[in-house]
Amino acid sequence: MDKAKFFLVYVAMLAFFLWPSITILFFDKTRLTSTDFILVLTFFGIGVALLIMGVRRLLELLGLVGS
């Protein structure tokens, strides 16, 4: 049950951080102010870090990478 909760929280955090930042950075045609750009870039960085952590955790669970 704990792994299921972890997975759901992970997916929610990934969706919260990564999807809006990708949408704004790559598909939004409006100009961003420097403050907005830094905020979106921060969200994008957090999302990428979460993605890397999730892939590493998955590889650990599959036994392909040591802890």
MODELLER restraints for C-alpha pairs under 7 A, 6 or more apart:
rsr = mdl.restraints
at = mdl.atoms
rsr.add(forms.Gaussian(group=physical.xy_distance, feature=features.Distance(at['CA:14:A'], at['CA:47:A']), mean=5.66, stdev=0.5))
rsr.add(forms.Gaussian(group=physical.xy_distance, feature=features.Distance(at['CA:14:A'], at['CA:50:A']), mean=6.40, stdev=0.5))
rsr.add(forms.Gaussian(group=physical.xy_distance, feature=features.Distance(at['CA:17:A'], at['CA:43:A']), mean=5.24, stdev=0.5))
rsr.add(forms.Gaussian(group=physical.xy_distance, feature=features.Distance(at['CA:17:A'], at['CA:44:A']), mean=6.46, stdev=0.5))
rsr.add(forms.Gaussian(group=physical.xy_distance, feature=features.Distance(at['CA:17:A'], at['CA:46:A']), mean=6.62, stdev=0.5))
rsr.add(forms.Gaussian(group=physical.xy_distance, feature=features.Distance(at['CA:17:A'], at['CA:47:A']), mean=5.01, stdev=0.5))
rsr.add(forms.Gaussian(group=physical.xy_distance, feature=features.Distance(at['CA:18:A'], at['CA:43:A']), mean=6.65, stdev=0.5))
rsr.add(forms.Gaussian(group=physical.xy_distance, feature=features.Distance(at['CA:18:A'], at['CA:44:A']), mean=5.52, stdev=0.5))
rsr.add(forms.Gaussian(group=physical.xy_distance, feature=features.Distance(at['CA:18:A'], at['CA:47:A']), mean=4.43, stdev=0.5))
rsr.add(forms.Gaussian(group=physical.xy_distance, feature=features.Distance(at['CA:21:A'], at['CA:40:A']), mean=5.40, stdev=0.5))
rsr.add(forms.Gaussian(group=physical.xy_distance, feature=features.Distance(at['CA:21:A'], at['CA:43:A']), mean=6.09, stdev=0.5))
rsr.add(forms.Gaussian(group=physical.xy_distance, feature=features.Distance(at['CA:21:A'], at['CA:44:A']), mean=5.30, stdev=0.5))
rsr.add(forms.Gaussian(group=physical.xy_distance, feature=features.Distance(at['CA:22:A'], at['CA:44:A']), mean=6.91, stdev=0.5))
rsr.add(forms.Gaussian(group=physical.xy_distance, feature=features.Distance(at['CA:59:A'], at['CA:65:A']), mean=5.74, stdev=0.5))
rsr.add(forms.Gaussian(group=physical.xy_distance, feature=features.Distance(at['CA:60:A'], at['CA:66:A']), mean=6.22, stdev=0.5))
rsr.add(forms.Gaussian(group=physical.xy_distance, feature=features.Distance(at['CA:60:A'], at['CA:67:A']), mean=6.47, stdev=0.5))
